[in-house]
Every structure is written in structure tokens, then in C-alpha cells.
Amino acid sequence: MKKLVIFFIICFHPIILIAQQTNNNSPVADHQNPLQITIFSEYTTQHYWRGLGRGNLFGKGPAFESRIIFKQNKWTYGLFAAASFDNIYKTAMPFVIYNVNYQFSVALQDIYSPGKTFWQSDPLNFNINESKHFVDFYTTYKFKKIPLNLKWASVVLGYDPKEDGGRNFSSYAEVSTVHKFGRWQASGAIGVTPWKGLYAKEAGICNLETKLQYNFTTSETVPSCIYVKATYNTITNFSHFIAGATFTLKLK
């Protein structure tokens, strides 16, 4: 637990200091497009991502996840950090997103996830066969008239070797939808990996996901939610039932 606390302090303390300094030095003339700074903290019974969950990569216990986001005009950037309470899963992920318009965005995120060896691994090693980095490029598209979202993601740097040499470009495609009913929110997703790679040992549907969420506000600046989520991976025949809570703090 001590290492877990130190991990989050190292990840977020410098960024929060920079955010506070940015807030103090922001010019008055920038009111039309102010910098938005938001911190998210989440507790989940199991970290789950694109069909991958309980196991040697993400651990088999609850996880604490936080991210700080800076948003201005068409740019969004920040840092995500997470760790499981069984000390198996640890990750730090800087990311940047460019919103071309309301419907279309492109993004790059560097998932540095050494797990138990987080403190011993070389963060500068991007070797395709040895790295603990998974640099992920993805695009999203939102339809205007129907509640449907599309995503395509590919690993473009870091660990991702082919069996016969070269880069595999492990990829993930997803169709998702979100429906809101007052404070309630229901969502679902179907995720596919088009070929053998980091997501699965063969092509197929690696993520069937449904989620029910209740949104509430503890104060004017702290919107929060609790949720339950059920998932199924048709390739591994593995399912999850996950619960969690998210708290949001808007610094600016």
C-alpha cells in the first residue's frame, strides 16, 4: 500500500503543481477559450480494458485509477495512472487527443505498464521485443443523428512483435452506444480484434460489454457516478462482473 501511495504521488504531484501555476498565470484575455483542468478518481473491483481483465496483466483484485485532463480548444492531453491492490497491475499513461470536429478525433497514448517490475524497468526502452511500452494510436467517430460511436486502435510503437519478425500492429475495433435517462446512463459495446496479437490469440469478438451507471453530484464541483458492468470475451470464453465509482474534480 505504501508503494501504491508513492506511485500516485510521483505521477500526479508535479502535474497538479503545473496546473496550479497555469491557473495563476492565465491571461485575462483568454476567457473565450479557457483551459479546463479536471481530475478523475475511480475505484473499480477489476481493471478491464478492450476485452482484457482478470489475470497476470491486470491482476485479480480491485484497482484505483486516476487521470488528470487538460482541455483547450481542440486539444486534450493529460496523464492516466492506475494500480491494483494485489500489486500486480501498475501503469502510467500520458495521452494527447485532437478533436478535428465534434464527430471525429485522433489520439495517441503511451501505455507504460511494467506491472510488478514498475520500479525496476527502463522507461526509455521502446524495443519491439523488450519494451514495457504499448504506444496506441486510435481514432473515434460519433454519428450526429444516432447514438453510435466507432473506434479503431493500433499499437504503433513499443512491445508488439510478430512471430516471424517485424511489428504486428495489434488492433482493436469497437462499436458502442450510450443512452441517458435522467441521472441513469446505459451503454453497450462490441469490440473486435481483426488478427492475432496482443488482444487475443486469434481474430474475433474479444469484448461484449454492457454498463449501467447512475450519475449524482456531491457538490457543485464534484460530479460522481457509481456503475456496474458485465463483459464477455468470446475468444477466451471469459466473463467479468465489475462494479465501481468515479469522482470528478474540476480545478478550472
Buried (B, 14 or more C-beta within 10 A) or exposed (E): EEEBEEBBEEBBEEBEEEBEEBEEEEEEEEEEEEBEBBBBBBBBBBBBBBBBBBEEBBBBBBBBBBBBBBBEEEEBBBBBBBBBBEBBBBBBBBBBBBBEEEEEBEBBBBBBBBBBEBEEBEEEEBEBEEBBBBBBBBBBEBEEEEEEBBBBBBBBBBBBBEEEEEBBBBBBBBEBBBEEEEEEBEBBBBBBBBEBBBBBEEBBBBBBBEBEBBBEEEEEEEBBBBBBBBBBBBBBEBEBEBEBEBBBBEBB
